[in-house]
Amino acid sequence: MIDWNMVIGESVTQVLRVLIPVLIALILKWAIQLYEQIKKDQPDFAKILQVAVNQAVIAVEQTMQTEEGQKKKEAAIESASAFLKAKGCPVDVKVIEDAIEATVYSLHRDNFFLSKEQREFIPAPECNPAPDEVNNG
């Protein structure tokens, strides 16, 4: 007799093994596209954001090498958020998170060889928020 629970369970497992990497790739692609759009629309803001994210990712990789990914991500988000706040940039945490994901993805893709720009701690300019952000924030 056929054990349908086992057949269905194995089928679901096989489908998930295929779908999960595809979903992760799609999410990362979306995060990278969002960041690229920000760079086009607001180049000064994008530069400040990239400096904050690069410094946060580098610092976390140097100080938390053995920690799990989620703890590193949280530390990088906190560090980048603090940097941006000090620069006067009101930034949604989701934007920071997406920029960190894109940076870490590019580092993994390049086997963690940092580009010259990523290695340098470039001083970021001060942030000049749009009038809407000043009035709403």
VENKA-V351229 format. One record per run of one state. SS is the DSSP state (H for helix, E for strand, C for the rest). FROM is the first residue (numbers start at 0). LEN is the number of residues. If there is no record, write none. Layout:
# VENKA-V351229
ss=SS from=FROM len=LEN
ss=SS from=FROM len=LEN
This chain:
# VENKA-V351229
ss=C from=0 len=3
ss=H from=3 len=38
ss=C from=41 len=1
ss=H from=42 len=21
ss=C from=63 len=5
ss=H from=68 len=18
ss=C from=86 len=6
ss=H from=92 len=17
ss=C from=109 len=6
ss=H from=115 len=4
ss=C from=119 len=11
ss=H from=130 len=6
ss=C from=136 len=1
